[in-house]
Amino acid sequence: MAFYKARFQKKSGLWHPQSVVVGKAISTKELAQALSDRSTVTLSDCRAVLSEIGAIMGEFMAQGKSVKLEGLGNFRYVINSAKQGVETEEKVSAAQISAIRVRFVPENSRNSDGTVATRSCIPHTVEWLKLGAEEEAEGGDDTSGDDTGTNDGGSGTGGNPL
């Protein structure tokens, strides 16, 4: 079950749902265990691969390549120049680069009309619950969601918004 909270957007003057991350992040060990449980690969092999994947992907992207993980999506470098523009194309140089980030684009499939049918990392149905509603339903007041980070997205309604 995924969680959302109400967020006021100053620009529009309206309230919108915003997804909320609860609890601690899933560790490499936990992810490796889940992968091992669903496959014939041992836990130690899964951990070894997951431990190295970031470095290997970084090496390929540093060569100007994008990395596509089937069933997951594409990764590539994007750069910022932090308002250090120049007057002519000839003056553009690597010295202007102020930041490097990794852009992830989830793999998706499209319907014949061009709309997105599926997107990786998003199950066919996501049940959304307002943060705090689970305590109200159980009659408790423990706020395990206090360790929150936020992500863009979330629909505030049950089901997959895509």
NORLINRA-V193351 format. One record per residue. N is the residue number from 0. RES is the residue in three letters. SS is DSSP state (@ for helix, = for strand, . for the rest). PSI is psi in whole degrees, 0 to 359 (999 if undefined). OMEGA is omega as a letter, one per 40 degrees, with the letter a starting at -180 (none if undefined). Layout:
# NORLINRA-V193351
N;RES;SS;PSI;OMEGA  N;RES;SS;PSI;OMEGA
This chain:
# NORLINRA-V193351
0;MET;.;135;i  1;ALA;=;154;a  2;PHE;=;152;i  3;TYR;=;163;i  4;LYS;=;162;i  5;ALA;=;136;a  6;ARG;=;129;i  7;PHE;=;129;i  8;GLN;=;110;a  9;LYS;.;320;a  10;LYS;.;315;a  11;SER;.;342;a  12;GLY;.;20;a  13;LEU;=;161;i  14;TRP;=;143;a  15;HIS;=;154;i  16;PRO;=;144;i  17;GLN;=;131;a  18;SER;=;150;a  19;VAL;=;135;i  20;VAL;=;131;a  21;VAL;.;149;i  22;GLY;.;191;a  23;LYS;.;158;i  24;ALA;.;151;i  25;ILE;.;129;a  26;SER;.;166;i  27;THR;@;320;a  28;LYS;@;315;i  29;GLU;@;319;i  30;LEU;@;316;i  31;ALA;@;320;i  32;GLN;@;316;i  33;ALA;@;318;i  34;LEU;@;316;i  35;SER;@;319;i  36;ASP;@;330;a  37;ARG;.;2;a  38;SER;.;186;i  39;THR;.;8;a  40;VAL;.;140;a  41;THR;.;159;i  42;LEU;@;315;a  43;SER;@;324;i  44;ASP;@;318;i  45;CYS;@;314;i  46;ARG;@;319;a  47;ALA;@;315;a  48;VAL;@;313;a  49;LEU;@;326;i  50;SER;@;329;a  51;GLU;@;346;a  52;ILE;@;322;i  53;GLY;@;314;i  54;ALA;@;317;a  55;ILE;@;315;i  56;MET;@;319;i  57;GLY;@;321;i  58;GLU;@;317;i  59;PHE;@;317;a  60;MET;@;329;i  61;ALA;@;343;i  62;GLN;.;7;i  63;GLY;.;9;a  64;LYS;.;157;i  65;SER;.;159;i  66;VAL;=;124;i  67;LYS;=;121;i  68;LEU;=;109;a  69;GLU;.;134;a  70;GLY;.;351;i  71;LEU;.;296;i  72;GLY;=;195;a  73;ASN;=;143;i  74;PHE;=;140;i  75;ARG;=;160;i  76;TYR;=;143;i  77;VAL;=;151;a  78;ILE;=;157;i  79;ASN;=;150;i  80;SER;.;7;i  81;ALA;.;54;i  82;LYS;.;31;i  83;GLN;.;49;a  84;GLY;.;161;i  85;VAL;.;164;a  86;GLU;.;329;a  87;THR;.;157;i  88;GLU;@;324;a  89;GLU;@;334;a  90;LYS;@;353;i  91;VAL;.;131;i  92;SER;.;166;i  93;ALA;@;337;i  94;ALA;@;340;i  95;GLN;@;343;a  96;ILE;.;123;a  97;SER;.;343;a  98;ALA;=;147;i  99;ILE;=;132;i  100;ARG;=;164;i  101;VAL;=;125;i  102;ARG;=;130;i  103;PHE;=;128;i  104;VAL;=;112;a  105;PRO;=;145;i  106;GLU;.;143;i  107;ASN;=;167;i  108;SER;=;155;a  109;ARG;=;150;i  110;ASN;.;170;a  111;SER;.;337;i  112;ASP;.;4;i  113;GLY;.;352;i  114;THR;.;154;a  115;VAL;=;126;i  116;ALA;=;312;i  117;THR;=;155;i  118;ARG;=;135;a  119;SER;.;155;i  120;CYS;.;0;i  121;ILE;.;111;i  122;PRO;.;164;a  123;HIS;.;328;i  124;THR;.;136;i  125;VAL;.;123;i  126;GLU;.;121;a  127;TRP;=;133;i  128;LEU;=;133;i  129;LYS;=;130;a  130;LEU;.;129;a  131;GLY;.;337;a  132;ALA;@;331;a  133;GLU;@;327;i  134;GLU;@;320;i  135;GLU;@;319;a  136;ALA;@;327;a  137;GLU;@;349;a  138;GLY;.;10;i  139;GLY;.;172;i  140;ASP;.;22;i  141;ASP;.;128;a  142;THR;.;76;i  143;SER;@;348;i  144;GLY;@;9;a  145;ASP;@;335;i  146;ASP;.;66;a  147;THR;.;144;i  148;GLY;=;164;a  149;THR;=;153;i  150;ASN;=;156;i  151;ASP;.;153;i  152;GLY;.;186;a  153;GLY;.;140;a  154;SER;.;340;a  155;GLY;.;356;i  156;THR;.;158;i  157;GLY;.;155;i  158;GLY;.;169;a  159;ASN;.;122;a  160;PRO;.;353;a  161;LEU;.;999;none
